[in-house]
Amino acid sequence: MPNIQQTSTNRSTIIFDAEIFAAPDLNIFDGQYWQAKQQLTGSATGRGTTYFFKHDNHEYVLRHYRRGGLIGKLIKDSYFFTGLSRTRAWREFTLLEQMHRLGLPVPEPVAAQVTRQNVMYKGDIIIKRIPNSRDMFSFLCDAPQPDTTWQAIGACIRQFHDHNVYHHDLNIHNVMLDDNGKIWLIDFDKCAIHASNNWKKANLDRLLRSLHKEQNKQQTFYFNEQNWQTLLTAYGEPA
């Protein structure tokens, strides 16, 4: 059972699960710290470097918040501070915690920090790594997927939509499949609870666009219209 607590040190505020980090310090948000302890298990490069590390026989993911697009070339990782609860790290952590309590298939949040720098801030988040899982993009590059997988994706997305969870970046890279055939969604930065229904079809359309994009980019990518119809059938009638 998570034991969510909050602490502040100098310019930083940390929210954390005391069952995992009893007395966290800022070092836990530094990939070099885990490397020095020989607990770093890997990394991935996107906008920045995401670190994977082991702690007490569990694997975790450490991500530093970075900007994308044109502004990201000028201001890499700083954001205007308009209140702790409105920072990206805090919003993602609390949304993940809420979804985890609802039983939705998301990574469990472990810790987040916000560091003030005058009117700006920087942020980091640590989540539990989903065991024995890969993103659906990699599966679709390898081989055609059975109807049961497409059905599971549709049913999973419907779960989130029924709880009014809006995923800002619903693309095939953010859909995970574990070795038990369970579908998970990841990367809830800039996501939120939206009470209305008018965004849900557009959310599905975004996923379809990402599938078509990868289909056009990759030499081998196993996706067809029947796969999509299978997903939609499992999703069901529009909310």
Buried (B, 14 or more C-beta within 10 A) or exposed (E): EBEBBEBEEEEBBBBBBBEBBEEBEBEBBBBEBBEEEEBBEEEEEEBBEBBBBBBEEEBBBBBBBBBEEEEEEEEBBBBEBEEBEEBBBBBBBBBBBBBBEEEBBBBBBBBBBBBBEEEEBBBBBBBBBBEEBEBBBEBBBEEEBEEEBBBBBBBBBBBBBEEBBBBEBBBBBBBBBBEEEBBBBBBBBEBEEBEEEEEBEEBBEBBBEBBEEBBEEEEEBBBEEEBBEBBBEBBEEEE
